[in-house]
Amino acid sequence: MFESKWVLSESCSKAGHHEQPVNAVRQHYVRFLSTRFFVCALLLLLAGLVPLSARAEVTCNNQSGAGQILAAGSISVPANTAIGTTVSTLAPVTYTMQCRFLNSGQMDTSATNTANFSTTAALASGADVYQTGISGLGVRYIFNSSACNATNVIMTNGNAAVTCAFSGALGGAYMPVQISVTAQLVVTDPIQGGISSLTTAPTVAISFKSSDSSSNWPQPNLYTGIATGTLTQATCSVTQANVAVSLPNVGTGALFSSGSTAGSQAFSLSFNCSSGAKVLITLTDNVNPANQSNTLQLTADSTARGLGVQILNHGLPISFGPDSATVGNTNQWLIGASPNGPLQVPLTARYINTGTVAAGTVKALATFTMSYQ
């Protein structure tokens, strides 16, 4: 300390204070030290006033919607369907994630959490359609959430991200947000004719990444990889969609008793097919779709009474069934193996007495539904 005092004194003498007593030098030195301590204390105080970095600690998990099975139902694909055609859009499923702020969070009570959806399934078409268990059939996944301002987010190249903002009290309740997921089934290559069972679809994984963390953490899968449904690929296309059959005029005397028939007229249903499947068909009464008898009801604008119309296959009346392509549908019947080319189905229409006959006009309508196996 004695040497330091003389240094200060020497410094002061350079400033022109040559005759300052020793005591004065010590007093000046003490004041200098006091001033320096005050400045250092002030700087430390100011440093303590710099705000700490705000950090919210948020935890999130699945509330519902994980573990989905892709339920496709019955899908009918017309013959020669163009590649890229969406043949079915499934009903959306709702996935809900929830987040809350931990008591260990500091100051800030707002954060974001991103739900990352991913699949390792092979791309079947473009960058957003993934292969299912049926060759030629792919699936596209689309995500929407009004709460997260996400509109039609498509899983592309195996990934989709939906980011949601959360705010709330530290230690508060979980805050759920909903994300709807829509699966579209898309033709990616020619599909073999007949019926195929859908048993597998791409697994879709979920991981979370919050704004307070640099790493992802996994959640249970959104889609498990299991699928259900049937795909029917038509092997025949209709050559003539609407077939008008004109029955001949007959007198009421030709239909004199219940169940008597008259006025037969031959016609055909025409198709163009590719080989590879058995072809089945169901005829449906368009006036009364629940009708499972062998007689079509007349339309309301028919003026004749006590009559119906029958359709015959190889001389036998056809019974009508529901408008369905399901194999085994009520009153469905087998046409035979599909040819590689034109297919004609010869039929006959005729009048039948169903009650007390009154003369007038007769009109009946029927539809047909093809099925394949």
C-alpha positions as a printed NumPy array, in Angstrom:
array([[   0.   ,    0.   ,    0.   ],
       [   2.9  ,    2.357,    0.779],
       [   4.346,    1.893,   -2.735],
       [   0.93 ,    2.402,   -4.318],
       [   0.532,    5.655,   -2.479],
       [   3.782,    6.978,   -3.881],
       [   2.788,    5.932,   -7.403],
       [  -0.328,    7.977,   -7.11 ],
       [   1.652,   10.82 ,   -5.76 ],
       [   4.018,   10.618,   -8.697],
       [   1.062,   10.593,  -11.049],
       [  -0.33 ,   13.63 ,   -9.339],
       [   2.971,   15.448,   -9.513],
       [   2.928,   14.933,  -13.29 ],
       [  -0.345,   16.727,  -13.207],
       [   1.345,   19.703,  -11.49 ],
       [   0.585,   19.019,   -7.801],
       [   4.22 ,   18.942,   -6.629],
       [   3.863,   20.155,   -3.073],
       [   0.938,   18.069,   -1.874],
       [   1.603,   16.627,    1.613],
       [   1.659,   12.936,    2.25 ],
       [  -1.574,   13.109,    4.198],
       [  -3.271,   14.807,    1.282],
       [  -2.027,   12.124,   -1.031],
       [  -3.465,    9.433,    1.227],
       [  -6.75 ,   11.287,    1.41 ],
       [  -6.924,   11.552,   -2.378],
       [  -6.103,    7.866,   -2.69 ],
       [  -8.877,    6.902,   -0.288],
       [ -11.377,    8.986,   -2.187],
       [ -10.292,    7.37 ,   -5.447],
       [ -10.78 ,    3.884,   -4.037],
       [ -14.185,    4.811,   -2.67 ],
       [ -15.261,    6.213,   -5.975],
       [ -14.075,    3.117,   -7.827],
       [ -15.952,    0.838,   -5.428],
       [ -19.123,    2.845,   -5.97 ],
       [ -18.8  ,    2.61 ,   -9.733],
       [ -18.222,   -1.143,   -9.551],
       [ -21.213,   -1.573,   -7.273],
       [ -23.367,    0.429,   -9.631],
       [ -22.283,   -1.693,  -12.575],
       [ -23.09 ,   -4.864,  -10.684],
       [ -26.482,   -3.47 ,   -9.781],
       [ -27.183,   -2.596,  -13.378],
       [ -26.096,   -6.071,  -14.45 ],
       [ -28.58 ,   -7.554,  -11.998],
       [ -31.378,   -5.601,  -13.665],
       [ -30.857,   -7.23 ,  -17.089],
       [ -33.937,   -9.534,  -17.625],
       [ -33.421,  -13.278,  -17.617],
       [ -34.31 ,  -15.149,  -20.789],
       [ -38.019,  -16.081,  -20.6  ],
       [ -38.686,  -19.811,  -20.982],
       [ -41.992,  -21.608,  -20.807],
       [ -41.926,  -25.299,  -19.959],
       [ -44.8  ,  -27.03 ,  -21.73 ],
       [ -45.743,  -30.696,  -21.682],
       [ -48.003,  -32.295,  -24.291],
       [ -49.524,  -35.688,  -25.008],
       [ -52.228,  -37.508,  -26.966],
       [ -55.713,  -37.042,  -25.607],
       [ -57.557,  -39.139,  -28.216],
       [ -57.486,  -40.302,  -31.823],
       [ -54.253,  -42.298,  -31.895],
       [ -54.238,  -45.979,  -32.862],
       [ -56.457,  -45.632,  -35.914],
       [ -57.282,  -48.488,  -38.296],
       [ -57.78 ,  -47.337,  -41.886],
       [ -61.388,  -48.439,  -42.513],
       [ -62.04 ,  -48.114,  -46.255],
       [ -65.365,  -49.948,  -46.528],
       [ -66.417,  -51.129,  -49.999],
       [ -64.78 ,  -49.317,  -52.894],
       [ -65.821,  -49.84 ,  -56.487],
       [ -63.375,  -48.804,  -59.189],
       [ -64.816,  -48.495,  -62.693],
       [ -63.104,  -50.232,  -65.579],
       [ -60.252,  -48.283,  -67.186],
       [ -60.062,  -45.782,  -64.326],
       [ -57.35 ,  -43.235,  -65.064],
       [ -54.199,  -43.316,  -62.944],
       [ -54.304,  -40.505,  -60.398],
       [ -58.076,  -40.756,  -59.882],
       [ -59.265,  -40.435,  -56.279],
       [ -61.717,  -43.318,  -55.929],
       [ -62.65 ,  -42.795,  -52.276],
       [ -62.351,  -40.024,  -49.689],
       [ -62.835,  -41.506,  -46.249],
       [ -64.646,  -39.736,  -43.436],
       [ -62.17 ,  -37.63 ,  -41.418],
       [ -60.905,  -38.949,  -38.115],
       [ -60.239,  -36.554,  -35.251],
       [ -56.903,  -36.561,  -33.454],
       [ -56.607,  -34.481,  -30.277],
       [ -53.397,  -33.417,  -28.582],
       [ -53.256,  -31.452,  -25.346],
       [ -50.643,  -29.294,  -23.678],
       [ -50.174,  -27.474,  -20.364],
       [ -47.514,  -25.344,  -18.667],
       [ -45.455,  -26.816,  -15.841],
       [ -44.941,  -25.023,  -12.534],
       [ -41.205,  -25.073,  -13.243],
       [ -41.736,  -22.699,  -16.153],
       [ -40.281,  -19.22 ,  -15.847],
       [ -42.204,  -16.031,  -16.528],
       [ -43.561,  -16.794,  -20.009],
       [ -46.849,  -18.749,  -20.314],
       [ -47.044,  -19.068,  -24.067],
       [ -45.415,  -21.593,  -26.357],
       [ -45.92 ,  -23.635,  -29.506],
       [ -46.093,  -27.383,  -29.947],
       [ -45.653,  -29.078,  -33.309],
       [ -47.215,  -32.432,  -34.094],
       [ -44.971,  -34.095,  -36.66 ],
       [ -46.664,  -36.869,  -38.664],
       [ -44.468,  -39.232,  -40.664],
       [ -44.437,  -42.508,  -42.575],
       [ -41.715,  -44.706,  -43.971],
       [ -44.065,  -46.273,  -46.537],
       [ -42.948,  -46.212,  -50.152],
       [ -44.298,  -43.494,  -52.394],
       [ -46.683,  -44.928,  -54.975],
       [ -47.362,  -41.759,  -56.98 ],
       [ -45.776,  -38.315,  -56.913],
       [ -44.632,  -37.007,  -53.556],
       [ -47.829,  -37.465,  -51.536],
       [ -49.446,  -40.857,  -52.314],
       [ -48.192,  -43.919,  -50.425],
       [ -48.572,  -47.59 ,  -51.276],
       [ -51.259,  -49.682,  -49.549],
       [ -51.449,  -53.455,  -49.425],
       [ -53.296,  -53.531,  -52.775],
       [ -51.139,  -53.114,  -55.845],
       [ -52.232,  -50.051,  -57.772],
       [ -54.025,  -48.433,  -54.819],
       [ -52.367,  -45.654,  -52.813],
       [ -53.38 ,  -43.382,  -49.96 ],
       [ -52.938,  -39.662,  -49.376],
       [ -53.174,  -38.076,  -45.889],
       [ -54.504,  -34.533,  -45.402],
       [ -54.473,  -32.614,  -42.085],
       [ -56.686,  -29.695,  -41.034],
       [ -57.049,  -27.755,  -37.789],
       [ -58.808,  -24.426,  -37.337],
       [ -57.282,  -24.127,  -33.847],
       [ -53.787,  -24.395,  -35.359],
       [ -54.52 ,  -22.357,  -38.527],
       [ -53.691,  -25.446,  -40.591],
       [ -55.562,  -25.923,  -43.873],
       [ -55.101,  -28.949,  -46.143],
       [ -51.613,  -29.832,  -44.945],
       [ -50.638,  -32.831,  -47.107],
       [ -48.099,  -35.393,  -45.974],
       [ -45.36 ,  -34.898,  -48.549],
       [ -42.26 ,  -37.063,  -48.915],
       [ -43.221,  -38.845,  -45.729],
       [ -43.741,  -35.816,  -43.485],
       [ -46.382,  -33.333,  -42.368],
       [ -46.222,  -30.81 ,  -39.516],
       [ -49.036,  -29.014,  -37.705],
       [ -47.894,  -26.287,  -35.264],
       [ -50.261,  -25.002,  -32.58 ],
       [ -49.904,  -22.051,  -30.22 ],
       [ -50.73 ,  -22.502,  -26.53 ],
       [ -51.055,  -20.007,  -23.688],
       [ -52.199,  -20.474,  -20.127],
       [ -51.315,  -20.369,  -16.453],
       [ -48.334,  -22.18 ,  -14.958],
       [ -49.535,  -25.464,  -13.518],
       [ -52.865,  -25.046,  -15.269],
       [ -55.088,  -27.632,  -16.923],
       [ -54.376,  -29.36 ,  -20.207],
       [ -55.571,  -27.42 ,  -23.248],
       [ -56.802,  -29.725,  -26.065],
       [ -56.693,  -28.921,  -29.782],
       [ -58.234,  -31.041,  -32.512],
       [ -56.672,  -32.032,  -35.825],
       [ -58.794,  -33.767,  -38.463],
       [ -57.12 ,  -36.33 ,  -40.694],
       [ -58.596,  -37.308,  -44.062],
       [ -57.405,  -40.299,  -46.075],
       [ -57.934,  -40.402,  -49.832],
       [ -57.546,  -43.618,  -51.82 ],
       [ -55.963,  -43.055,  -55.219],
       [ -55.401,  -45.283,  -58.25 ],
       [ -51.641,  -45.386,  -58.874],
       [ -51.393,  -48.229,  -61.432],
       [ -53.784,  -50.549,  -63.286],
       [ -55.686,  -52.655,  -60.755],
       [ -56.359,  -56.318,  -61.339],
       [ -60.029,  -57.044,  -62.002],
       [ -62.201,  -58.61 ,  -59.329],
       [ -62.308,  -58.125,  -55.579],
       [ -59.269,  -57.428,  -53.396],
       [ -59.172,  -57.191,  -49.611],
       [ -57.43 ,  -54.199,  -48.062],
       [ -55.56 ,  -55.368,  -44.96 ],
       [ -52.599,  -52.987,  -44.664],
       [ -51.989,  -49.27 ,  -45.111],
       [ -49.05 ,  -47.   ,  -44.245],
       [ -48.241,  -46.616,  -40.568],
       [ -48.303,  -42.943,  -39.559],
       [ -46.085,  -42.04 ,  -36.602],
       [ -46.363,  -38.968,  -34.371],
       [ -43.674,  -37.007,  -32.564],
       [ -43.88 ,  -33.693,  -30.694],
       [ -41.488,  -30.769,  -30.655],
       [ -42.192,  -27.822,  -28.36 ],
       [ -40.697,  -24.35 ,  -28.523],
       [ -38.972,  -24.905,  -25.159],
       [ -37.121,  -27.994,  -26.386],
       [ -34.614,  -28.736,  -29.124],
       [ -35.558,  -32.418,  -29.408],
       [ -38.596,  -34.426,  -30.51 ],
       [ -40.33 ,  -36.979,  -28.361],
       [ -42.434,  -39.808,  -29.826],
       [ -46.123,  -40.49 ,  -29.271],
       [ -48.281,  -43.543,  -30.079],
       [ -48.91 ,  -43.964,  -33.821],
       [ -51.812,  -42.188,  -35.474],
       [ -52.412,  -45.093,  -37.907],
       [ -51.332,  -48.549,  -36.819],
       [ -50.784,  -49.926,  -40.336],
       [ -53.86 ,  -52.165,  -40.167],
       [ -56.599,  -51.571,  -42.742],
       [ -60.002,  -53.049,  -43.579],
       [ -62.13 ,  -52.897,  -46.696],
       [ -62.684,  -54.372,  -50.127],
       [ -61.8  ,  -52.99 ,  -53.517],
       [ -63.82 ,  -54.1  ,  -56.525],
       [ -62.212,  -53.404,  -59.861],
       [ -64.771,  -53.482,  -62.653],
       [ -63.665,  -55.519,  -65.641],
       [ -66.595,  -54.369,  -67.771],
       [ -67.737,  -50.955,  -68.875],
       [ -71.275,  -50.276,  -70.065],
       [ -71.572,  -49.796,  -73.818],
       [ -75.138,  -48.466,  -73.626],
       [ -76.033,  -46.876,  -70.322],
       [ -79.784,  -46.438,  -70.932],
       [ -81.723,  -49.181,  -72.683],
       [ -85.299,  -48.375,  -73.739],
       [ -87.526,  -51.39 ,  -74.367],
       [ -90.814,  -50.862,  -76.231],
       [ -93.332,  -53.56 ,  -75.42 ],
       [ -95.948,  -54.333,  -78.11 ],
       [ -99.542,  -53.23 ,  -77.724],
       [-101.798,  -55.999,  -76.455],
       [-105.486,  -56.235,  -75.698],
       [-106.761,  -56.594,  -72.174],
       [-108.146,  -59.992,  -73.141],
       [-104.61 ,  -61.355,  -73.469],
       [-104.184,  -60.8  ,  -69.732],
       [-107.497,  -62.264,  -68.649],
       [-106.389,  -63.949,  -65.404],
       [-104.064,  -63.263,  -62.457],
       [-100.488,  -64.129,  -63.339],
       [-101.106,  -64.395,  -67.074],
       [ -98.392,  -62.84 ,  -69.307],
       [ -98.245,  -61.372,  -72.796],
       [ -96.332,  -59.006,  -75.093],
       [ -92.774,  -60.369,  -74.819],
       [ -89.936,  -58.23 ,  -76.189],
       [ -86.256,  -59.252,  -76.378],
       [ -83.445,  -56.801,  -75.599],
       [ -79.803,  -56.925,  -74.436],
       [ -77.435,  -55.244,  -72.012],
       [ -74.108,  -54.509,  -73.705],
       [ -70.661,  -54.298,  -72.11 ],
       [ -67.027,  -54.178,  -73.073],
       [ -64.828,  -56.261,  -70.744],
       [ -61.348,  -57.429,  -70.021],
       [ -60.771,  -60.984,  -68.87 ],
       [ -59.852,  -61.986,  -65.357],
       [ -63.011,  -62.001,  -63.24 ],
       [ -66.438,  -63.527,  -62.822],
       [ -69.208,  -61.044,  -63.609],
       [ -72.359,  -60.84 ,  -61.499],
       [ -75.374,  -58.578,  -61.81 ],
       [ -78.317,  -57.371,  -59.728],
       [ -81.45 ,  -55.745,  -61.195],
       [ -83.255,  -53.241,  -58.966],
       [ -86.798,  -51.886,  -59.177],
       [ -86.266,  -48.155,  -59.552],
       [ -89.832,  -47.342,  -58.479],
       [ -89.603,  -49.478,  -55.341],
       [ -85.956,  -50.353,  -54.516],
       [ -87.12 ,  -52.591,  -51.646],
       [ -89.043,  -54.803,  -54.081],
       [ -87.579,  -58.328,  -54.104],
       [ -90.323,  -59.959,  -56.169],
       [ -90.029,  -60.821,  -59.883],
       [ -92.41 ,  -58.061,  -61.02 ],
       [ -91.557,  -54.375,  -61.541],
       [ -94.073,  -51.85 ,  -60.218],
       [ -95.433,  -49.29 ,  -62.686],
       [ -94.448,  -45.648,  -62.446],
       [ -96.924,  -43.123,  -61.081],
       [ -97.532,  -41.659,  -64.549],
       [ -98.678,  -45.016,  -66.004],
       [-102.425,  -45.035,  -66.791],
       [-102.903,  -48.815,  -67.106],
       [-103.924,  -50.698,  -63.982],
       [-103.623,  -54.274,  -62.763],
       [-100.329,  -54.814,  -64.592],
       [ -96.629,  -55.177,  -63.928],
       [ -93.525,  -55.89 ,  -65.993],
       [ -91.27 ,  -58.925,  -65.739],
       [ -87.687,  -59.332,  -67.013],
       [ -86.592,  -62.827,  -67.987],
       [ -83.168,  -64.416,  -68.223],
       [ -83.174,  -67.548,  -70.361],
       [ -86.961,  -67.718,  -70.037],
       [ -87.076,  -67.397,  -66.234],
       [ -88.319,  -64.263,  -64.411],
       [ -85.568,  -62.367,  -62.603],
       [ -86.169,  -61.38 ,  -58.976],
       [ -85.037,  -57.883,  -58.011],
       [ -82.609,  -56.899,  -55.271],
       [ -80.915,  -53.941,  -53.558],
       [ -78.69 ,  -51.618,  -55.575],
       [ -75.406,  -53.043,  -54.283],
       [ -72.195,  -54.449,  -55.775],
       [ -71.506,  -56.608,  -52.733],
       [ -70.883,  -60.207,  -53.702],
       [ -73.785,  -62.287,  -52.418],
       [ -76.26 ,  -59.392,  -52.712],
       [ -79.904,  -60.493,  -52.544],
       [ -81.109,  -61.86 ,  -55.921],
       [ -77.732,  -61.284,  -57.542],
       [ -76.986,  -63.726,  -60.351],
       [ -73.927,  -64.842,  -62.266],
       [ -73.435,  -63.84 ,  -65.889],
       [ -70.17 ,  -65.764,  -66.199],
       [ -66.465,  -65.17 ,  -66.803],
       [ -65.653,  -61.823,  -68.341],
       [ -64.437,  -62.019,  -71.93 ],
       [ -61.657,  -59.914,  -73.375],
       [ -64.003,  -57.801,  -75.489],
       [ -67.784,  -57.318,  -75.963],
       [ -70.267,  -58.987,  -73.646],
       [ -73.975,  -59.26 ,  -74.466],
       [ -76.542,  -60.206,  -71.816],
       [ -79.78 ,  -61.211,  -73.611],
       [ -82.99 ,  -60.575,  -71.678],
       [ -86.743,  -60.403,  -72.335],
       [ -89.454,  -58.1  ,  -70.983],
       [ -93.201,  -58.843,  -70.834],
       [ -96.487,  -57.779,  -69.23 ],
       [ -97.957,  -59.706,  -66.305],
       [-101.436,  -59.503,  -64.775],
       [-101.318,  -58.418,  -61.113],
       [-105.024,  -57.661,  -60.563],
       [-108.027,  -56.232,  -62.345],
       [-106.671,  -55.028,  -65.699],
       [-107.547,  -51.588,  -67.063],
       [-106.247,  -50.36 ,  -70.429],
       [-103.719,  -47.556,  -70.589],
       [-100.012,  -46.793,  -70.824],
       [ -97.397,  -48.895,  -69.071],
       [ -94.03 ,  -47.664,  -67.819],
       [ -91.559,  -49.377,  -65.506],
       [ -87.943,  -48.615,  -64.607],
       [ -85.09 ,  -50.874,  -63.54 ],
       [ -81.392,  -50.347,  -62.856],
       [ -78.574,  -52.875,  -62.862],
       [ -75.435,  -53.135,  -60.729],
       [ -72.399,  -55.145,  -61.743],
       [ -70.175,  -57.019,  -59.346],
       [ -66.934,  -58.937,  -59.834],
       [ -65.009,  -61.672,  -58.114]])
